[in-house]
Amino acid sequence: MRTITKTVVGAFNQKLAKSSGNTRSNGTELFLHGNKIAEWRADGLWITDAGWNSVTTKDRLNGIPGVNIYQSNYKWFLNGQEWDGNWIKV
């Protein structure tokens, strides 16, 4: 896990604002390169790859407890289930 992930995603997990490099949290939303990839909603935590199934996106999302994303045969899997990257509650 990269240092930025530990710092900014760690703050997001605590619902705090933090920014470093290309990643930013306002406490309720997590952004990578200006794209929202996670947010706290009234019913819980939601994530997306925002159309970017990149190594960096995967690293940032994997910094969130309860999220385990890996790739196999060019497909992404979220917590063991194939995932298309669209918004999903975790």
NORNORPE-V572364 format. One record per run of one state. SS is the DSSP state (2 for helix, 1 for strand, 0 for the rest). FROM is the first residue (numbers start at 1). TO is the last residue. If there is no record, write none. Layout:
BEGIN
ss = [SS,SS]
from = [FROM,FROM]
to = [TO,TO]
END
This chain:
BEGIN
ss = [0,2,0,1,0,1,0,1,0,1,0,1,0,2,0,1,0,1,0,1,0,1,0]
from = [1,3,14,17,21,23,27,29,33,35,42,44,48,55,63,69,73,75,79,81,84,88,90]
to = [2,13,16,20,22,26,28,32,34,41,43,47,54,62,68,72,74,78,80,83,87,89,90]
END
